[in-house]
Each structure stands twice: as structure tokens, then as C-alpha cells.
């Protein structure tokens, strides 16, 4: 994929062309992401899940930005009535998925993650994993932003017709 396929101006053009349907999917997708990531990690307080370590201040903006970007990426998959689908799996789909999964590990309780506990133990989770979580949040948001930029840019491209 060439970097010329990414363009902030084309992404902005695509967002301005969105109809109510795309914005609705983006809003519902953002809310669903906030619940799917925030509830099990107990960043969003709920009676089903708890944390051994209190929520950090940066977990809230990380979850909010993740939810917003995930909603936008999800909405790029909504087909517009008058436009053919132009985005391919190379246009950021995998990046968006990886970014979403990383966000779960970024905002989760460091000692509540069983995989981290098995690999590092409780003291290792606090000493090594917890300090890496903000970096993981940045990587997650970066991947989601890149996925959104690529997918939106491809929506604003003019389709090329094959010569007969």
C-alpha cells in the first residue's frame, strides 16, 4: 500500500459526505466499543467485573478515543446507497482490529489479566506490565487512527474504471 492512498483531506471529504446512517453506526459502534472494552476491564463501573488495581486517570481518555475511532472505522464498512464499496482489507481493517484488541490490554487491570499473571506473576505484572500499558494505549490509538485514515481516504477516492 502506498502512502499516497492516505490523505487527511480525502478523509475529511469522506466524513463530510457521510449520511445519517454512517453517523448512527459510528455512534452505536463507539458506544458498543466503550461497553465491550470498558465493562470487562472495569473502567466502566459495573456489578459483573471488578479490579484489584484502581483505574488510572489515563484509562478514561484512552477508552474514549478508542471508542470514537473504533466507531468511525466500523462505520466505514457501511455501504453508501449510491457508491460502490472501495475499501479493501488492505485499507486498515486489520490495523483496526489489532488496535481494538490492544486497547483491551492497555486499559485492563494489570494483575487481573490471567495471561500476564501466568507469564510474569503478580509482582511482574505490577513492575513490568503496568508501566507498559500507557504505551500500549498509544499504540492502540495510533493503529485505530491509521485504520480510520486509510479507510476514509479510500472512500473519497474516485473509482478507476477498467479500459475495455
N, C-alpha and C positions, 0 to 999 in steps of 0.2 A: 504494500500500500504506500503510495507516495504521499508526502506531507502536503502536496497541493490539494488533496481531497479534503483537508481540514481547513476550515475558514470561519473565523468569528463572524464575519459579515454574512456569509451564507447561512450560518446557524441562526443568526438574528433574523434573517429574512424568513427562514423556515418557521421560527417561533411566531413571528408576526402573522404568518399565513395560517396558523392553527385555528381550527374552528372550536366551537364549544365542546364537541366530542373529545378532541385531543386534550383540552384543558381539564375536562372532567376526569378522564382516565389518569392524567398526571396527578390530579388531586387525590383521587382514590388510591392510586399506586403509592403516593407519598405516605398517606395515612396507613395503608396496609404495611408498608415497609417499616414505619415507625413502630407499629404494633408487633410485627414479626421479629424485628431485631430488638426492640426495646422491652418487650414483656419478658422473654426468657432471660435476658441479661439483667432484669430488674431495674433498668434505667427508667422505665415507665413503671411506677409502683403498681403492684397487683397482688392479689391474695395467693396466686399459684406459685410464684417464684420469689426467691429471696437472695440476698447477697451476704457473704461473710465479710467482705470489704466494702466500705461505703462507696457510693457513686462519686466519681471525681468530677470537678467542675467542667472539665473539657468533654466529658461524655455527652452532655446535653447538646452543645453545638455540633459535635461530631455526628450524633444521631440525627439532628435536624437537617444538616447539609446532606448526609447520606440519604435520608428520606426524600428530600427535594430532588436531588439528582437521579435517584432511582425512579421516582415518578416520571421525570422527564424522559429518561431512557425507555421506560416501559411504554410511554405514550408514543414514542417513535415507531412502535410496532403496529399502531392503529392505522389501518389503511384509510386514506382520504378518498372520498367518493369519486373525485374527478382525476385522481393521479394514480398511476401505477406504482407499485412498491419498487423502490430503487435500492434500498439499503440491503446489503448482504451481511452474512455472518462475519465478514472481514471488516465491517464498518463499526466495530466496537462492541458487538454482542457479548463476546467472551470477556472482554475487559469489564463490562458492566456486571456480569455475573461474579467474576472474581472479586471485584470491588465490593459488591454486596456481602459476599461471604466473609471477606476480611473485616468488614465493619462489625460483624457479629463478634469476632475475636478481639477486635480493638476495644469495644465498649464493655465487654463481658468482665465479670469478676475474675481476677487472675487466679484465685485459688478454688473457684467453682468449676473451672474447666477441667474435666477429668483427663483429657489428653495431656494437658500441661502438667497436671499433678503426677501422672504416671511417668512422664519424661523427666521432670525437674524436681518433683517433690514440692511440698508446701513452701519451704524456705526458698527454693529455686524459683518458684512461681512469683514470689514477692520480690526477690532480689534481681532476677533476670528478666522475667516475662513482663511484670508490671511496668518497668521503665521503658520497655519496647512498645507498649500499647499505644501511646500517643503517636509514635512514628508509624505504626500500623494504621492508625486512623488517617493520617496524612496520605499514605499510600492508597488506602481505600478510596478516599475522596478524589485523589488525583486520577485513579483509574476510572471512577464513575464520571468525572468531568470530561476526561478524554473520550470515553464512550459516547457521552451525550454530544460532544462537539462533532465527532465523526459521523454519528447517525443523523444529527440535524443538518450538517453540511451536505450529506448525501441526499437529503430530502429536497434541498434547494437547487440541486444540480439540474441542468437541462438534460433530458434524456437524449441519448445519441441513437439515431436510427441507423440500421444497417443498410448499406448500399445494395440495391438489387442487381 
